[in-house]
Amino acid sequence: MREAARLVRPGRDGIFHEADWLAHVSTPPLEAWNRLREAIDLYAAAAGVDLFIGRRLPRLLREAGLTDVRLRPIVGVFERGTSAARSCSTSSTTSTGRWWPGA
């Protein structure tokens, strides 16, 4: 995060697109999806992958020194038979001109 904050120029917007696994569900329930999700959960735990980073991203950006951080959740819902399952991700953007305290 500190490196990302360092790379962003004052007066410019920064855009981050990070996943949050909470809304990755199948409605109606689908056993194959449940098995896939369980496998992904196990892999993420073993590999140290944070499947819920999206909800913590604004706090992490603030801790890295960015200010005026805003969150815009994006949730896609796809019906059975389409090429994708439900998905959820978050984007956090910061507004211009206030990247560092006192800027």
KALINSUL-V713803 format. One record per residue. N is the residue number from 1. RES is the residue in one small letter. PSI is psi in whole degrees, 0 to 359 (none if undefined). Layout:
N,RES,PSI ; N,RES,PSI
This chain:
1,m,318 ; 2,r,322 ; 3,e,318 ; 4,a,316 ; 5,a,322 ; 6,r,324 ; 7,l,337 ; 8,v,135 ; 9,r,142 ; 10,p,141 ; 11,g,5 ; 12,r,154 ; 13,d,146 ; 14,g,137 ; 15,i,129 ; 16,f,140 ; 17,h,105 ; 18,e,146 ; 19,a,155 ; 20,d,117 ; 21,w,351 ; 22,l,315 ; 23,a,9 ; 24,h,86 ; 25,v,164 ; 26,s,127 ; 27,t,116 ; 28,p,163 ; 29,p,142 ; 30,l,119 ; 31,e,320 ; 32,a,320 ; 33,w,318 ; 34,n,319 ; 35,r,318 ; 36,l,315 ; 37,r,319 ; 38,e,318 ; 39,a,319 ; 40,i,319 ; 41,d,315 ; 42,l,316 ; 43,y,313 ; 44,a,317 ; 45,a,317 ; 46,a,327 ; 47,a,358 ; 48,g,24 ; 49,v,130 ; 50,d,105 ; 51,l,359 ; 52,f,25 ; 53,i,330 ; 54,g,318 ; 55,r,340 ; 56,r,352 ; 57,l,314 ; 58,p,317 ; 59,r,317 ; 60,l,321 ; 61,l,320 ; 62,r,318 ; 63,e,334 ; 64,a,358 ; 65,g,357 ; 66,l,151 ; 67,t,169 ; 68,d,47 ; 69,v,130 ; 70,r,149 ; 71,l,135 ; 72,r,97 ; 73,p,143 ; 74,i,123 ; 75,v,124 ; 76,g,136 ; 77,v,125 ; 78,f,133 ; 79,e,155 ; 80,r,139 ; 81,g,350 ; 82,t,177 ; 83,s,358 ; 84,a,155 ; 85,a,175 ; 86,r,143 ; 87,s,157 ; 88,c,135 ; 89,s,164 ; 90,t,147 ; 91,s,134 ; 92,s,130 ; 93,t,155 ; 94,t,147 ; 95,s,168 ; 96,t,152 ; 97,g,353 ; 98,r,54 ; 99,w,321 ; 100,w,147 ; 101,p,132 ; 102,g,357 ; 103,a,none
